[in-house]
Amino acid sequence: MLALAVAAEAAQDMLVRKGDALFVPESSPLRSRIAVDTVKTAGLPHELSVPAVVEADPASSLQVLAPLSGTVVELKVKVGDTVRKGQVLAVLRSSDLMLAVSDAAKARDQRALAQKTLERARQVLAAGGSAEKDVETAQSQLAQAQAEQDRAEGRLRALGLVPGTEPRQAQLVVQAPTSGSVNSLSVGVGSVINDLTAPLMSIVNLDAVYLTALVPEAWLAQIKVGAPLLATVNAFPDQPIKATVQSIASVVEADTRRTRVRTRVPNADGRLRPNMFATAKFAVSQPVQPVVPQSALVMNNDQVLVFIESAPWTFKSRVVLLGSEDGNQVRVRSGLNGGERIVVRGGVLLND
């Protein structure tokens, strides 16, 4: 009984209840364990952090198709190779190409014959041996032959051949439509190409890539096009990327309830690769609110309390509603005003 009485007397010395307030006497050891500070307000942007991924620019990813059917006789690249625009990727032997070369040669012969016919008709007309309509007919035939030659030779040029190429020497050269990296390959030497809609390979240009943030739908109203963001790729945590939001998808994905928010970033050194994971942080503007350290908050059942200094070393508990967290600081939506003094360390001792 004596020990209980001594403990009760010690507790009285540590804290004195005055109505709904608690007073810490000058002799109380709690004074050295309790810290009080003035509540500050802040309107600085709140940081939203979301997962992100690196994606290839769809406009820079191209499928390479064969313009004619044929057989692959040479394959100049493999998956992962870096290629330049115009570089030879593959060489095909094509019967269709040989036919196109023959058609061009035939068109040249027809044009030459039409030219001679016109010259003869003009000579005969000059000698008085034919009508003028014969010359007009020859001129029309020459024009038609010239048009056919232009068509046939234009097709050869489109296929990468010089007009006049011998049919036996004709080979179909497939060139890179853009600079980039070979992303996939679906043929090899000896492959027969019959389906002209099936790609031989794909090339992706990674000089610029998309950084795509996956934003929960609840946060979409806080993010706008043009908003700044700071991204960190997991593979290069010490090389942050500063950018701005360029586009926000118009749909929320059904399985994740997130929306893709994209920005296009330079990638001349090629360090950013499609499907790399990253983290994107957005600075979202906030109203001016009281800000307190985490250490000032005391959990009491389902409520969050702070202890207000109503007089020197006299404290009252107050329920607060919290807002967003910024590191060790917490915004208070209601229950507290800027300029009030609160316990920022040791509040749990008052609650006990």
C-alpha positions as CSV (number, residue, x, y, z in Angstrom):
1,M,0.0,0.0,0.0
2,L,2.8,2.3,0.8
3,A,4.3,1.7,-2.7
4,L,1.0,2.6,-4.4
5,A,0.7,5.8,-2.4
6,V,4.3,6.8,-3.4
7,A,3.5,6.1,-7.1
8,A,0.3,8.1,-6.9
9,E,2.1,11.0,-5.4
10,A,4.8,10.8,-8.1
11,A,2.2,10.8,-10.8
12,Q,0.6,13.9,-9.2
13,D,4.0,15.6,-9.3
14,M,4.4,14.8,-13.1
15,L,0.9,16.0,-14.3
16,V,-1.8,18.1,-12.6
17,R,-5.3,18.1,-14.2
18,K,-7.0,21.4,-14.3
19,G,-10.5,20.9,-15.7
20,D,-10.1,19.7,-19.3
21,A,-6.4,20.7,-19.3
22,L,-3.2,19.1,-18.1
23,F,-0.6,21.2,-16.3
24,V,3.1,20.1,-16.2
25,P,4.6,21.4,-12.9
26,E,8.0,22.9,-12.9
27,S,9.3,20.0,-10.8
28,S,7.9,17.4,-13.3
29,P,10.5,15.4,-15.2
30,L,8.2,15.5,-18.2
31,R,9.2,19.0,-18.9
32,S,12.5,17.7,-20.3
33,R,10.7,15.2,-22.5
34,I,8.1,17.4,-24.0
35,A,8.8,19.9,-26.8
36,V,6.5,22.7,-27.9
37,D,6.5,24.6,-31.2
38,T,4.4,27.0,-33.2
39,V,2.2,25.6,-36.0
40,K,3.3,26.7,-39.4
41,T,1.2,26.9,-42.6
42,A,2.3,25.9,-46.1
43,G,0.9,26.1,-49.6
44,L,3.7,24.3,-51.3
45,P,2.8,21.7,-53.9
46,H,2.1,18.2,-52.7
47,E,4.1,15.4,-54.3
48,L,2.2,12.5,-55.9
49,S,4.3,9.5,-56.7
50,V,3.1,6.8,-59.2
51,P,4.7,3.9,-61.1
52,A,5.8,4.5,-64.6
53,V,7.3,2.6,-67.6
54,V,9.4,3.5,-70.6
55,E,7.7,2.9,-73.9
56,A,8.9,3.2,-77.5
57,D,7.3,6.0,-79.6
58,P,4.7,4.2,-81.7
59,A,5.4,6.6,-84.6
60,S,9.1,5.5,-84.5
61,S,8.4,1.8,-84.7
62,L,8.2,0.5,-88.2
63,Q,7.5,-2.9,-89.8
64,V,9.8,-3.7,-92.8
65,L,7.9,-5.3,-95.6
66,A,9.1,-6.9,-98.9
67,P,7.7,-5.0,-101.9
68,L,7.7,-8.1,-104.0
69,S,7.6,-11.9,-103.4
70,G,10.8,-13.8,-103.6
71,T,13.5,-15.8,-101.7
72,V,15.9,-14.3,-99.2
73,V,19.4,-14.9,-100.4
74,E,21.3,-12.6,-98.0
75,L,20.4,-11.3,-94.5
76,K,22.6,-8.4,-93.4
77,V,21.3,-7.8,-89.9
78,K,20.3,-9.6,-86.7
79,V,18.1,-8.7,-83.7
80,G,19.6,-5.9,-81.7
81,D,21.7,-4.4,-84.5
82,T,21.7,-0.6,-84.9
83,V,21.0,0.4,-88.5
84,R,21.0,3.6,-90.5
85,K,18.3,4.9,-92.8
86,G,18.9,3.4,-96.2
87,Q,21.2,0.6,-95.0
88,V,20.7,-2.7,-96.8
89,L,18.9,-5.2,-94.5
90,A,18.3,-8.1,-96.8
91,V,18.6,-9.2,-100.5
92,L,15.9,-11.2,-102.3
93,R,15.8,-13.0,-105.6
94,S,12.4,-12.3,-107.1
95,S,10.8,-13.6,-110.3
96,D,8.4,-10.6,-110.1
97,L,11.4,-8.3,-110.1
98,M,12.9,-10.0,-113.1
99,L,9.5,-9.6,-114.8
100,A,9.5,-5.9,-113.9
101,V,13.0,-5.5,-115.4
102,S,11.8,-7.3,-118.6
103,D,8.7,-5.0,-118.8
104,A,11.0,-2.0,-118.6
105,A,13.3,-3.3,-121.3
106,K,10.3,-4.0,-123.5
107,A,8.9,-0.5,-122.9
108,R,12.2,1.0,-123.9
109,D,12.2,-1.0,-127.2
110,Q,8.5,0.0,-127.9
111,R,9.4,3.7,-127.3
112,A,12.4,3.5,-129.6
113,L,10.3,1.8,-132.3
114,A,7.6,4.5,-131.9
115,Q,10.2,7.2,-132.3
116,K,11.5,5.6,-135.6
117,T,8.0,5.3,-136.9
118,L,7.3,8.9,-136.3
119,E,10.5,10.0,-138.0
120,R,9.6,7.9,-141.1
121,A,6.1,9.3,-141.2
122,R,7.5,12.8,-141.1
123,Q,9.9,12.0,-144.0
124,V,7.2,10.5,-146.1
125,L,4.9,13.5,-145.4
126,A,7.7,15.8,-146.4
127,A,8.1,13.9,-149.7
128,G,4.3,14.1,-150.3
129,G,3.7,10.4,-149.9
130,S,1.3,10.2,-146.9
131,A,-1.3,12.2,-145.1
132,E,-0.7,14.4,-142.1
133,K,-3.0,12.1,-140.0
134,D,-0.3,9.3,-140.3
135,V,2.1,11.6,-138.5
136,E,-0.4,12.4,-135.8
137,T,-1.0,8.7,-135.3
138,A,2.7,8.1,-135.0
139,Q,3.0,11.0,-132.5
140,S,0.2,9.5,-130.4
141,Q,1.9,6.0,-130.4
142,L,5.2,7.6,-129.3
143,A,3.5,9.4,-126.4
144,Q,1.9,6.2,-125.3
145,A,5.2,4.3,-125.5
146,Q,6.9,7.1,-123.6
147,A,4.3,6.9,-120.8
148,E,4.7,3.2,-120.6
149,Q,8.5,3.4,-120.4
150,D,8.2,6.1,-117.6
151,R,5.8,3.8,-115.7
152,A,8.0,0.7,-116.0
153,E,11.2,2.5,-115.2
154,G,9.6,4.4,-112.3
155,R,8.6,1.1,-110.8
156,L,12.2,-0.1,-111.1
157,R,13.5,3.0,-109.3
158,A,11.0,2.5,-106.5
159,L,12.4,-1.0,-106.1
160,G,15.9,0.3,-105.9
161,L,17.1,-0.6,-109.4
162,V,18.6,1.5,-112.1
163,P,16.7,1.4,-115.5
164,G,18.7,-0.8,-117.9
165,T,19.6,-3.4,-115.3
166,E,19.9,-6.9,-116.9
167,P,17.1,-9.3,-115.7
168,R,19.7,-11.9,-114.7
169,Q,21.5,-9.4,-112.5
170,A,18.3,-8.1,-110.8
171,Q,18.2,-8.5,-107.1
172,L,15.6,-7.0,-104.7
173,V,17.4,-5.0,-102.0
174,V,15.4,-4.2,-98.9
175,Q,16.6,-1.0,-97.2
176,A,16.0,0.4,-93.7
177,P,13.2,3.0,-93.8
178,T,14.5,4.7,-90.7
179,S,17.5,4.6,-88.4
180,G,17.1,2.6,-85.2
181,S,17.5,-0.9,-83.8
182,V,16.3,-4.2,-85.2
183,N,13.6,-5.2,-82.7
184,S,12.4,-8.4,-84.2
185,L,13.2,-10.7,-87.1
186,S,10.9,-13.2,-88.8
187,V,13.0,-14.4,-91.8
188,G,16.3,-16.1,-92.5
189,V,18.4,-17.0,-95.5
190,G,16.3,-19.2,-97.8
191,S,12.9,-18.0,-96.5
192,V,10.3,-17.7,-99.2
193,I,8.3,-14.5,-99.1
194,N,4.8,-14.9,-100.5
195,D,2.7,-12.8,-98.1
196,L,3.6,-9.2,-98.7
197,T,1.7,-8.1,-95.6
198,A,3.9,-10.1,-93.3
199,P,6.9,-8.1,-91.9
200,L,10.4,-9.3,-92.5
201,M,11.5,-7.5,-89.4
202,S,10.7,-4.5,-87.2
203,I,12.9,-1.4,-86.5
204,V,12.4,0.9,-83.6
205,N,14.0,4.3,-83.3
206,L,14.8,5.1,-79.7
207,D,16.3,8.6,-80.1
208,A,13.2,9.7,-78.2
209,V,11.0,7.5,-76.0
210,Y,7.8,7.9,-74.0
211,L,7.8,7.9,-70.3
212,T,4.3,6.7,-69.3
213,A,3.0,7.3,-65.7
214,L,0.1,5.1,-64.5
215,V,-2.0,7.6,-62.5
216,P,-4.9,6.4,-60.3
217,E,-8.3,7.7,-61.5
218,A,-8.8,9.5,-58.1
219,W,-5.8,11.7,-58.8
220,L,-6.6,12.6,-62.4
221,A,-8.3,15.9,-61.6
222,Q,-5.0,17.1,-60.0
223,I,-2.9,16.5,-63.1
224,K,-3.0,18.7,-66.2
225,V,-1.2,18.8,-69.5
226,G,1.9,21.0,-69.1
227,A,2.3,20.0,-65.4
228,P,5.9,19.4,-64.3
229,L,7.1,16.0,-63.3
230,L,10.3,14.4,-62.1
231,A,10.9,10.8,-63.1
232,T,13.5,8.3,-61.9
233,V,14.3,5.1,-63.8
234,N,15.0,2.1,-61.6
235,A,18.1,1.3,-63.6
236,F,19.5,4.8,-63.2
237,P,18.3,6.1,-59.8
238,D,20.9,8.9,-59.7
239,Q,19.9,10.4,-63.1
240,P,16.4,12.0,-62.6
241,I,14.5,13.2,-65.6
242,K,12.7,16.5,-65.6
243,A,9.8,16.8,-68.0
244,T,6.2,18.1,-68.4
245,V,3.0,16.2,-69.1
246,Q,2.3,16.1,-72.8
247,S,-0.8,13.9,-73.0
248,I,-3.4,12.3,-70.8
249,A,-5.2,9.2,-72.1
250,S,-8.9,9.6,-72.5
251,V,-9.7,6.2,-70.9
252,V,-9.2,4.6,-67.6
253,E,-7.9,1.0,-67.9
254,A,-10.5,-1.4,-66.6
255,D,-8.1,-3.8,-64.9
256,T,-5.9,-1.3,-63.0
257,R,-8.3,1.7,-62.7
258,R,-5.3,3.9,-63.9
259,T,-4.8,6.3,-66.8
260,R,-1.7,6.6,-68.9
261,V,-0.1,10.0,-68.6
262,R,2.7,10.4,-71.1
263,T,5.7,12.7,-71.8
264,R,8.3,12.3,-74.6
265,V,11.9,12.5,-73.5
266,P,15.2,12.6,-75.5
267,N,17.2,9.4,-75.5
268,A,20.1,10.1,-77.8
269,D,22.5,7.9,-75.7
270,G,20.0,5.0,-75.8
271,R,20.1,4.3,-72.1
272,L,16.3,4.3,-71.8
273,R,14.9,1.1,-73.1
274,P,11.3,0.0,-73.6
275,N,9.6,-1.7,-70.6
276,M,12.1,-0.2,-68.1
277,F,10.3,0.5,-64.8
278,A,10.4,4.1,-63.4
279,T,8.7,6.3,-60.8
280,A,7.1,9.6,-61.7
281,K,6.5,12.4,-59.2
282,F,4.0,15.2,-59.8
283,A,3.9,18.5,-57.9
284,V,0.2,19.1,-57.2
285,S,-0.8,22.5,-55.9
286,Q,-2.4,22.6,-52.5
287,P,-4.3,25.2,-50.4
288,V,-2.5,26.9,-47.6
289,Q,-2.9,24.6,-44.5
290,P,-1.4,24.0,-41.1
291,V,1.6,21.6,-41.3
292,V,2.8,19.6,-38.3
293,P,5.5,17.0,-37.9
294,Q,4.5,13.3,-37.6
295,S,5.8,13.3,-34.0
296,A,3.0,15.8,-33.0
297,L,0.3,13.3,-33.8
298,V,-1.2,11.0,-31.1
299,M,-3.5,8.1,-31.9
300,N,-6.4,7.7,-29.6
301,N,-8.7,4.8,-30.7
302,D,-9.9,5.9,-34.1
303,Q,-9.0,9.6,-33.6
304,V,-5.9,11.6,-34.2
305,L,-5.1,14.1,-31.5
306,V,-2.7,17.0,-31.0
307,F,-2.0,18.7,-27.7
308,I,-2.5,22.5,-27.7
309,E,-0.7,24.8,-25.3
310,S,-3.5,26.9,-23.8
311,A,-1.2,28.5,-21.2
312,P,2.5,28.0,-20.3
313,W,2.9,24.2,-19.7
314,T,-0.8,23.7,-19.8
315,F,-2.2,21.5,-22.6
316,K,-5.5,20.5,-24.0
317,S,-6.2,17.7,-26.5
318,R,-7.9,18.4,-29.8
319,V,-9.1,16.1,-32.5
320,V,-7.7,16.9,-36.0
321,L,-8.4,15.7,-39.5
322,L,-5.3,15.0,-41.6
323,G,-4.5,15.8,-45.2
324,S,-1.6,14.6,-47.4
325,E,1.9,13.7,-46.1
326,D,5.1,15.4,-47.4
327,G,8.0,13.4,-46.0
328,N,7.9,13.9,-42.2
329,Q,5.3,16.7,-42.4
330,V,1.5,16.2,-42.4
331,R,-1.1,18.7,-43.6
332,V,-4.0,19.3,-41.2
333,R,-7.4,19.9,-42.9
334,S,-9.3,20.9,-39.8
335,G,-9.0,21.2,-36.1
336,L,-5.8,23.4,-36.0
337,N,-4.8,26.9,-37.0
338,G,-1.5,28.4,-38.0
339,G,0.2,30.2,-35.1
340,E,-1.1,27.9,-32.3
341,R,1.5,26.2,-30.2
342,I,1.4,22.4,-29.9
343,V,3.4,19.6,-28.4
344,V,5.7,18.3,-31.2
345,R,7.4,15.7,-29.1
346,G,6.3,13.7,-26.1
347,G,2.5,14.1,-26.6
348,V,2.0,10.4,-26.0
349,L,3.1,11.0,-22.4
350,L,0.2,13.4,-21.9
351,N,-2.2,11.0,-23.5
352,D,-1.1,8.2,-21.2
